[in-house]
Amino acid sequence: MANTPQAKKRIRRNERRAAINGARVSRIRTYVKKVELSLTTGDKDAAQAALKAAQPEIAKGVAHGVMHKNTAARKFARLTKAVAALG
């Protein structure tokens, strides 16, 4: 257990940051799921709109450090490829 004031503060800070980061990751997942849902329904216009909305969210995740840049690039590529295949 933490005894020093710094260690106690660090624990409090880590809990707050974990909550914020968890919310960010959840938000990214939601946007990606919207793209995947429109892909399964086969609606290309909705898929393109959802992809356009998801890309900045994924990029923000990279900027805030909750997602690795290569993971984001892979998600971009796979989702874009899937949307293009609907045509």
DOZA-627785 format. One record per residue: residue number from 1; chain; x, y, z of N, C-alpha, C in turn. Coordinates in steps of 0.02 Angstrom, whole numbers. Example, Ala and Ser with C-alpha at 12.3 -4.5 7.8 and 13.67 -1.06 7.14 Angstrom:
BEGIN
R; 1; A; 660; -284; 390; 615; -225; 390; 660; -165; 390
R; 2; A; 642; -112; 354; 684; -53; 357; 645; 2; 394
END
This chain:
BEGIN
R; 1; A; 42; -60; 0; 0; 0; 0; 44; 62; 0
R; 2; A; 20; 115; -32; 58; 176; -37; 61; 211; 30
R; 3; A; 122; 233; 48; 131; 268; 111; 146; 342; 102
R; 4; A; 182; 359; 49; 202; 428; 40; 146; 468; 7
R; 5; A; 145; 533; 20; 93; 575; -12; 96; 572; -88
R; 6; A; 158; 569; -117; 164; 566; -190; 132; 502; -217
R; 7; A; 145; 447; -182; 118; 383; -206; 42; 382; -202
R; 8; A; 15; 412; -149; -59; 415; -142; -89; 459; -197
R; 9; A; -55; 515; -211; -79; 559; -264; -75; 523; -332
R; 10; A; -21; 487; -343; -11; 451; -406; -67; 399; -416
R; 11; A; -87; 365; -363; -141; 316; -367; -207; 351; -387
R; 12; A; -221; 408; -355; -282; 446; -371; -281; 468; -445
R; 13; A; -223; 494; -466; -215; 518; -535; -223; 462; -585
R; 14; A; -193; 404; -570; -197; 347; -616; -269; 324; -623
R; 15; A; -307; 325; -569; -378; 305; -573; -417; 352; -618
R; 16; A; -405; 418; -610; -440; 467; -653; -421; 458; -726
R; 17; A; -356; 449; -739; -333; 441; -808; -361; 377; -839
R; 18; A; -364; 324; -800; -390; 260; -825; -463; 267; -845
R; 19; A; -501; 305; -806; -571; 316; -823; -578; 356; -888
R; 20; A; -537; 407; -896; -539; 448; -956; -518; 407; -1017
R; 21; A; -463; 370; -1010; -439; 330; -1066; -488; 275; -1084
R; 22; A; -520; 245; -1034; -571; 194; -1047; -629; 222; -1087
R; 23; A; -649; 283; -1071; -703; 316; -1107; -682; 329; -1180
R; 24; A; -620; 349; -1189; -595; 362; -1257; -595; 298; -1299
R; 25; A; -570; 244; -1271; -567; 181; -1307; -638; 157; -1324
R; 26; A; -684; 165; -1276; -753; 145; -1287; -784; 185; -1344
R; 27; A; -770; 250; -1345; -796; 294; -1398; -770; 272; -1466
R; 28; A; -706; 255; -1470; -677; 231; -1533; -711; 167; -1555
R; 29; A; -720; 121; -1508; -752; 57; -1525; -822; 68; -1551
R; 30; A; -858; 115; -1522; -926; 130; -1544; -927; 153; -1616
R; 31; A; -881; 198; -1633; -878; 223; -1702; -860; 168; -1751
R; 32; A; -814; 124; -1732; -794; 69; -1775; -852; 20; -1784
R; 33; A; -890; 8; -1730; -948; -37; -1735; -1001; -9; -1782
R; 34; A; -1009; 58; -1782; -1058; 88; -1828; -1039; 75; -1900
R; 35; A; -973; 79; -1915; -950; 64; -1983; -964; -9; -1999
R; 36; A; -946; -54; -1953; -956; -126; -1964; -1029; -143; -1972
R; 37; A; -1072; -111; -1934; -1144; -123; -1939; -1171; -103; -2008
R; 38; A; -1149; -45; -2032; -1172; -23; -2098; -1142; -66; -2153
R; 39; A; -1084; -97; -2140; -1055; -143; -2189; -1097; -207; -2193
R; 40; A; -1120; -231; -2135; -1159; -293; -2136; -1228; -282; -2168
R; 41; A; -1255; -222; -2160; -1319; -209; -2192; -1311; -196; -2267
R; 42; A; -1250; -179; -2288; -1236; -169; -2359; -1252; -99; -2383
R; 43; A; -1261; -52; -2338; -1277; 17; -2357; -1212; 56; -2366
R; 44; A; -1192; 65; -2428; -1128; 97; -2443; -1125; 170; -2420
R; 45; A; -1179; 207; -2431; -1179; 278; -2411; -1171; 285; -2335
R; 46; A; -1208; 244; -2298; -1203; 246; -2225; -1134; 224; -2202
R; 47; A; -1106; 175; -2236; -1039; 150; -2218; -987; 204; -2230
R; 48; A; -992; 240; -2286; -945; 293; -2300; -951; 350; -2249
R; 49; A; -1013; 367; -2232; -1023; 420; -2182; -996; 399; -2114
R; 50; A; -1009; 336; -2096; -984; 311; -2031; -908; 309; -2031
R; 51; A; -878; 289; -2086; -805; 287; -2091; -776; 357; -2086
R; 52; A; -808; 405; -2118; -784; 474; -2115; -788; 501; -2044
R; 53; A; -837; 479; -2005; -843; 499; -1935; -794; 462; -1891
R; 54; A; -779; 399; -1908; -735; 358; -1866; -662; 377; -1872
R; 55; A; -641; 398; -1931; -570; 412; -1942; -542; 465; -1894
R; 56; A; -574; 523; -1885; -546; 571; -1837; -546; 545; -1765
R; 57; A; -595; 504; -1747; -596; 476; -1679; -536; 430; -1668
R; 58; A; -522; 388; -1718; -464; 343; -1712; -400; 384; -1709
R; 59; A; -396; 437; -1750; -336; 480; -1750; -328; 514; -1682
R; 60; A; -383; 535; -1651; -380; 565; -1584; -355; 515; -1533
R; 61; A; -376; 452; -1541; -352; 400; -1496; -277; 393; -1499
R; 62; A; -249; 397; -1559; -176; 394; -1567; -144; 455; -1535
R; 63; A; -172; 514; -1547; -144; 576; -1520; -145; 577; -1444
R; 64; A; -196; 547; -1415; -201; 546; -1342; -165; 486; -1311
R; 65; A; -139; 442; -1352; -99; 387; -1326; -137; 326; -1303
R; 66; A; -201; 320; -1322; -239; 261; -1301; -237; 206; -1354
R; 67; A; -208; 222; -1412; -203; 173; -1466; -137; 183; -1502
R; 68; A; -105; 128; -1521; -42; 132; -1557; -55; 155; -1629
R; 69; A; -8; 192; -1657; -19; 220; -1724; -25; 166; -1777
R; 70; A; 10; 111; -1769; 5; 57; -1818; -62; 21; -1813
R; 71; A; -88; 15; -1753; -154; -15; -1743; -207; 29; -1778
R; 72; A; -201; 94; -1770; -248; 141; -1801; -242; 136; -1877
R; 73; A; -181; 133; -1902; -171; 129; -1975; -202; 65; -2002
R; 74; A; -194; 11; -1965; -223; -53; -1986; -299; -50; -1988
R; 75; A; -329; -18; -1937; -401; -11; -1935; -426; 32; -1993
R; 76; A; -391; 89; -2005; -408; 131; -2062; -409; 90; -2126
R; 77; A; -354; 54; -2137; -346; 17; -2200; -400; -36; -2208
R; 78; A; -412; -74; -2156; -461; -129; -2161; -532; -103; -2171
R; 79; A; -550; -50; -2134; -617; -22; -2141; -626; 10; -2210
R; 80; A; -575; 46; -2233; -579; 79; -2299; -585; 27; -2353
R; 81; A; -547; -27; -2348; -549; -81; -2398; -618; -114; -2399
R; 82; A; -647; -124; -2339; -713; -156; -2335; -767; -111; -2365
R; 83; A; -762; -46; -2351; -811; 1; -2379; -805; 4; -2455
R; 84; A; -744; 5; -2480; -733; 7; -2553; -758; -56; -2587
R; 85; A; -756; -112; -2551; -778; -176; -2580; -854; -179; -2588
R; 86; A; -890; -135; -2554; -964; -135; -2559; -986; -113; -2629
R; 87; A; -945; -71; -2661; -964; -42; -2726; -979; -93; -2778
END
